[in-house]
Amino acid sequence: MKTARRLDHIEPFYVMECAKVAFEIGASVACDPARGGTPMIYLNIGEPDFGAAPRVREAACRAIAEGRTQYTQATGLPELRGRISQWYRQRFGLRVPAERIVVTAGASAALQLVCTALFEAGDEVLMPDPCYPCNRHFVAATDAQPRLLRTSADARFQLDAQAVQRAWNADTRGVLLASPSNPTGTSIAPAELGRIVDIARVRRGVCIVDEIYLGLSYDETYAHSVLRWAEGDDDCVVSVNSFSKYFGMTGWRLGWLVLPQSLVSPVERLAQNLYICPSTIAQLAALACFDDGSIQEFERRRAELRTRRDYCVSALTELGLPAPVPPDGAFYVYADCSRYAASSWAFCLDMMHKAHVALTPGRDFGRHDTQRYLRLSFASSMPQLEEAMARLQQAL
């Protein structure tokens, strides 16, 4: 069947392609403990091992038992929008009106909505290289052009204001950033982020920041939302967030947008037509994320992830797989494997076969120097991480 030409600009999601190979090897005799094999350790997918918090699961069960499964407003439950607004005030000291918050079917839907609302053929959107591949594909799916700008370890693998200013041209519609970032786990320095917002504002463009890992910041220097630099209801700033990472609701597909007031109605209209509303059960469950007991649990998990990060950065360095910039957030290490291989794709496949450890090659994340780097997710338990490092040491 003939497909739309826009698909020519949507590459395969190599993270998942690589994961398929890992699962195939993991299902083989070599990985079957019953036959003397060694099970695969999966450090390639970004999903914390904690799962949804107990109060969240209990709230979902209550919603089902009470039959609260009808559609909600396309913008989400008013009560949930209000609780998200309170979270910004309590956690970051920010006033974010609930009416500017739109609850979405995951951060992916949030990005699809805002890209569809803002971009079209002929537009150009500036993005860092490396970056999460799906983000640039959301731009490409609107027939706009994602323009990847090379970054370096010196700039924390993030764009700075000078690079944005230099690259902005007559076709540039805006900039799409992530802080903290997947795959690097690095954030943009607050003052630099403010300068980028200023450039977008002066150029009458938009500054969209993927902040889905914001709750998982380990360094208060970087633990600031882009909304700190938003000026009023109709500024150029858009924040994308999610219940999947800090709040641990990965399979529930629930996220949110904070929008300029003038964008709320267009985004609501798109949501009504694209998916009607986010999952009602997920929304009712998410209300429990903001209970004191749940927040205490999420903070305990954040501390555990910081411990895992410290261990992995140190262990990888000893293995000759250093991270040029230690991650200050999220749960990824972007490590340099060029000591062992010219291609991180070949290196990761080799480690799947020899060490039964699944890692993600840099191929997905950009165009420049990605063959040098791999991404390791430290979202697995400490015993799994320790076993993985021992296997890598033996294989190398």
Number of C-alpha atoms within 10 A of each C-alpha: 3 4 7 7 10 13 13 10 15 16 11 13 14 17 19 14 11 20 18 12 14 23 14 11 19 23 13 12 14 17 19 15 10 9 9 10 14 16 18 22 21 25 22 25 19 20 19 21 11 14 16 23 20 13 18 25 18 13 20 21 15 15 18 13 10 9 10 13 14 8 14 15 16 22 25 22 19 15 13 21 22 16 18 22 20 19 16 16 14 11 11 14 12 16 15 22 18 17 16 21 25 26 31 29 23 24 23 19 23 26 27 20 21 23 22 19 15 18 21 17 12 11 18 23 25 23 25 27 22 27 26 20 21 17 19 25 22 22 28 23 21 18 20 25 23 22 18 17 19 17 20 16 13 9 14 20 24 29 26 19 18 12 16 20 14 8 12 19 11 8 12 22 23 26 24 23 24 27 28 28 30 25 29 33 26 27 30 24 17 17 13 15 24 17 17 21 26 19 20 24 18 10 17 14 21 22 26 25 23 26 23 25 25 23 23 25 26 19 12 8 12 19 23 23 20 21 22 16 19 21 12 13 15 13 21 23 25 20 25 25 25 28 25 22 21 22 26 21 26 18 13 19 19 25 25 27 27 25 26 20 16 12 17 18 13 15 23 21 15 17 24 14 10 13 13 17 20 27 22 21 20 22 28 22 24 27 20 22 27 19 14 10 13 18 16 12 16 23 15 12 18 20 15 14 24 22 14 20 25 13 16 24 23 14 18 20 14 12 15 16 20 22 22 19 19 21 26 25 28 32 30 28 29 28 26 24 23 17 10 13 15 13 19 26 22 13 21 25 20 16 17 23 17 14 23 25 26 28 26 28 28 28 22 23 26 20 15 16 18 19 22 22 29 31 28 25 27 30 24 21 14 17 8 15 22 15 13 20 19 14 17 18 15 11 13 11
